[in-house]
């Protein structure tokens, strides 16, 4: 039997088998590529900021001599738990790298204490202070997305920028020796505001809700540098005191945040 005859017989035998195999194996579906990603996104966030403690310094004014005593230590300034809200606009430069510009607002109650610069003739004299603070941060941030695990994408990031710290009026009670006594001196100090350097570190994860919308949950640490806190009270100003009386030594913000990020396609 020649080669041509063998080929014809093999083709006749294998053709039905191949046809049945084709019927059994389902065709592989063709998945269309998603629409091109424009890169731009917007975000909105809300958060809870944990209490943070720092220290500071203040000047004392002697009305009799007209002289200042400098650099008395403000032993404790505590920013109570507060909240934050913010938003921003960003751009994704590559699959795993994006940047954004954000503005965030924080609100805190502030408590402070320190030893008196003068004793009023009592031992154990100390100041008991209370105020509030509004804080705005404007930050330029960069993020690295660590990988895509289904709808979840963990990330790390860092940011630099500026913070505006605005103190409200500070109520200064001189506890000599006990706080809350009706005869204790209470002075009201004007709160001051100042722009300061700020830097942040972030970690979290985004969860895709739709192709364009993601839930972003994460932690942000922000260091705010030192600055002005409050001025002299009315009694000291009437006696000739001017300028800044109290400063803080900068503080740390620890916040848990959640928000939505909308990407434009």
C-alpha positions in Angstrom: 0.0 0.0 0.0 1.5 3.3 -1.0 1.9 6.4 1.3 -1.0 8.2 -0.3 -3.4 5.4 0.4 -2.3 5.3 4.1 -2.8 9.0 4.5 -6.3 8.8 3.0 -7.3 6.0 5.3 -5.9 7.8 8.5 -7.8 11.0 7.5 -11.1 9.1 7.1 -10.7 7.3 10.5 -9.5 10.4 12.6 -12.0 13.0 11.2 -15.0 11.7 13.2 -12.9 11.4 16.4 -11.7 15.0 16.0 -15.2 16.2 15.4 -16.4 14.6 18.6 -13.5 16.1 20.6 -14.3 19.5 19.3 -17.9 19.1 20.5 -16.8 18.1 24.0 -14.2 21.0 24.5 -15.9 24.3 25.0 -14.4 27.3 23.2 -12.3 29.6 25.3 -14.3 32.9 25.9 -12.7 36.1 24.7 -12.4 38.7 27.4 -12.4 42.3 26.3 -9.8 44.5 27.8 -11.1 47.2 30.2 -11.4 50.8 29.0 -8.2 52.8 29.2 -7.5 54.3 32.7 -7.2 58.1 32.5 -5.0 58.3 35.6 -7.0 61.0 37.4 -9.0 60.3 40.6 -10.7 62.3 43.4 -11.1 61.2 47.0 -13.1 62.1 50.1 -12.1 60.9 53.6 -13.2 61.0 57.3 -11.3 59.8 60.3 -10.8 59.4 64.0 -7.7 61.0 65.5 -6.4 59.5 68.8 -5.3 61.7 71.7 -1.7 62.8 71.6 0.5 64.5 74.2 3.3 67.0 73.8 5.1 69.6 75.9 5.9 73.3 75.4 7.3 76.5 76.9 6.0 79.8 78.1 7.2 83.3 79.1 6.4 85.0 82.4 5.9 88.7 82.6 6.7 90.6 85.8 4.5 93.6 85.9 6.6 95.3 88.6 9.9 95.2 86.8 8.6 95.0 83.2 10.9 92.1 82.6 10.2 88.7 81.0 11.2 85.3 82.3 11.8 83.0 79.4 11.7 79.3 78.6 9.6 78.0 81.5 8.6 74.4 80.7 5.0 73.6 79.9 5.0 70.1 81.2 2.0 68.7 79.4 -0.2 69.7 76.5 -2.8 67.0 75.5 -4.8 66.9 72.3 -7.9 64.9 73.1 -9.5 62.4 70.7 -10.9 64.3 67.7 -12.2 63.9 64.2 -11.0 64.7 60.7 -12.5 65.2 57.3 -10.8 65.8 54.0 -10.5 65.4 50.3 -8.1 65.6 47.4 -7.3 65.0 43.8 -4.7 62.5 42.5 -3.1 60.9 39.5 -2.0 57.3 38.8 1.3 57.3 37.0 1.7 53.5 36.7 -0.1 50.3 37.9 1.6 50.4 41.3 2.4 54.1 41.8 0.1 57.1 42.3 0.2 60.6 43.9 -2.3 63.0 45.2 -2.7 66.5 46.8 -5.0 66.4 49.9 -6.4 68.9 52.4 -7.7 67.7 55.8 -9.3 69.3 58.7 -8.9 68.2 62.4 -10.6 69.4 65.5 -9.4 68.8 69.1 -10.0 69.8 72.6 -6.8 70.7 74.4 -5.8 70.3 78.1 -2.6 71.6 79.6 -0.7 71.8 82.9 2.6 73.1 84.2 4.2 74.4 87.4 3.7 78.0 88.1 6.5 80.4 87.3 5.7 82.1 90.6 4.1 80.5 93.7 1.6 83.1 95.0 2.9 82.2 98.4 1.6 78.6 98.1 3.5 75.4 97.7 2.4 73.2 94.8 1.1 76.0 92.6 0.3 74.9 89.1 -1.6 76.0 86.0 -4.6 74.1 84.8 -5.4 75.2 81.2 -8.1 74.3 78.6 -8.6 75.3 75.0 -9.4 73.8 71.6 -7.5 73.7 68.4 -8.4 73.6 64.7 -5.9 72.1 62.4 -5.6 72.1 58.6 -3.1 70.1 56.7 -2.2 70.5 53.0 -0.1 67.5 51.8 1.5 66.2 48.7 1.4 62.4 48.9 2.9 59.4 47.1 1.7 55.8 47.3 3.0 52.4 46.2 0.3 49.8 45.7 1.9 46.5 46.8 -0.2 44.1 44.8 -3.6 43.2 43.6 -5.4 40.4 45.6 -8.7 40.2 43.9 -10.6 43.4 44.8 -8.2 44.3 47.6 -5.0 46.3 47.1 -2.7 47.1 50.1 -0.5 50.2 49.9 2.0 52.2 51.7 2.7 56.0 51.3 4.3 59.1 52.5 3.6 62.8 52.3 5.0 66.3 53.0 3.3 69.6 53.3 2.1 72.3 55.8 -0.2 72.4 58.7 -2.1 75.5 60.0 -2.7 75.2 63.8 -5.2 77.6 65.2 -5.8 77.6 68.9 -9.0 79.0 70.5 -9.0 81.1 73.6 -7.1 79.4 76.4 -8.6 79.4 79.9 -5.7 79.5 82.4 -6.6 78.7 86.0 -3.9 79.2 88.7 -4.4 76.3 91.2 -2.9 77.7 94.4 -2.9 75.1 95.7 -6.2 73.4 94.7 -7.9 73.6 91.3 -11.6 74.6 91.1 -11.5 76.9 94.2 -13.7 79.9 93.7 -10.9 82.4 94.6 -8.4 81.0 92.1 -7.2 83.4 89.4 -8.5 82.7 85.9 -7.0 84.4 82.9 -8.2 84.2 79.3 -5.4 84.1 76.7 -6.0 84.8 73.0 -5.3 81.7 70.9 -2.7 82.1 68.1 -2.4 80.4 64.7 0.7 79.5 62.7 1.7 77.6 59.6 4.1 74.8 60.2 5.9 72.0 58.4 4.2 68.6 58.4 5.1 65.1 57.2 3.1 61.9 57.1 3.4 58.1 56.7 0.4 56.0 55.6 -0.5 52.3 55.3 -3.8 50.7 54.3 -5.8 49.0 51.6 -8.3 49.9 49.0 -11.3 47.6 48.1 -12.8 47.9 44.7 -16.6 48.4 44.9 -17.0 49.0 41.1 -14.6 49.6 38.3 -14.4 53.3 39.2 -15.1 53.4 42.9 -12.9 52.0 45.7 -13.2 52.1 49.5 -10.0 53.2 51.1 -9.3 52.3 54.7 -6.0 53.1 56.4 -3.8 54.5 59.1 -2.0 57.9 58.9 0.8 59.2 61.1 1.5 62.9 60.9 4.2 64.9 62.6 3.5 68.6 63.0 6.4 70.9 63.9 6.5 73.3 66.8 4.9 76.7 66.8 3.0 79.5 68.6 0.1 78.6 70.9 -1.3 81.6 72.9 -0.7 85.2 73.8 -0.6 87.0 77.2 -3.9 87.5 79.0 -5.6 90.9 79.4 -4.0 91.6 82.8 -0.4 91.1 81.5 -1.1 93.1 78.3 -2.5 96.0 80.4 0.8 95.9 82.4 2.8 96.1 79.2 3.3 92.5 78.0 3.4 92.0 74.3 4.1 89.1 71.8 3.7 85.4 72.2 3.6 83.9 75.7 3.2 80.1 75.0 4.4 77.7 72.4 4.0 74.0 71.8 6.9 71.7 70.9 5.1 70.1 68.0 2.9 67.0 68.2 2.0 63.7 66.5 -1.3 62.8 64.9 -2.4 59.2 64.8 -5.6 58.7 62.8 -7.6 55.9 61.4 -9.3 57.0 58.1 -11.9 55.6 55.7 -13.0 57.2 52.4 -14.0 56.8 48.8 -11.8 57.1 45.8 -13.3 57.6 42.4 -11.2 57.0 39.3 -12.0 58.5 35.9 -12.0 56.1 32.9 
